[in-house]
Amino acid sequence: MAREQGQKMIAQNKKARHDYAIEDTYEAGLVLQGTEVKSLRMGRASLVDGFVDIDNHEAWLHGVHIPEYSQGTWTNHAARRKRKLLLNRQEIDKIERRVSEKGLTVIPLALYFKDGRAKIEIGLAKGKKTWDKRQTLAARQADREKEQALGRRLKGMSD
């Protein structure tokens, strides 16, 4: 059987980039059970309530919902169990240090298969206040209007 190539997206946490300012991202492997992999291959997962906790120099993923495999038997997994993340020791130490000193949090951003292996993108994030969100939306709208005006000018249309 041929080995999988490329990247297949399973789930994204789109609200995370709206609610948090992402400072740094990391790619981590996941320790999964067999039925979890089968459920992920069906494209079913939710990262909405997920977060990463570092306990005893190990990274753990909490709150991510991977539903039970529909054709599984007694070997099925719990949908919201905590899962171990596979990161280098230096990465774990760096994340732990930044979380403790700056008051950041670690959240999952995307879950995907890369060359047949389940990977998760996690981000060091700082929560945005309501006015930060409005400021980001206003800046995005201003950029959009600027691009539209430039496009109209290049086409020779009047503003």
Secondary structure, DSSP 4 states (H G I P E B T S, - for coil): -PPP-SEEEEEE-HHHHHHEEEEEEEEEEE---HHHHHHHHTT--B-TT-EEEEETTEEEEES-B-PPPTT--TTPPPTT--EEEE--HHHHHHHHHHHHHH--EEEEEEEEEETTEEEEEEEEEEEPPHHHHHHHHHHHHHHHHHHHHHHHHHTT---
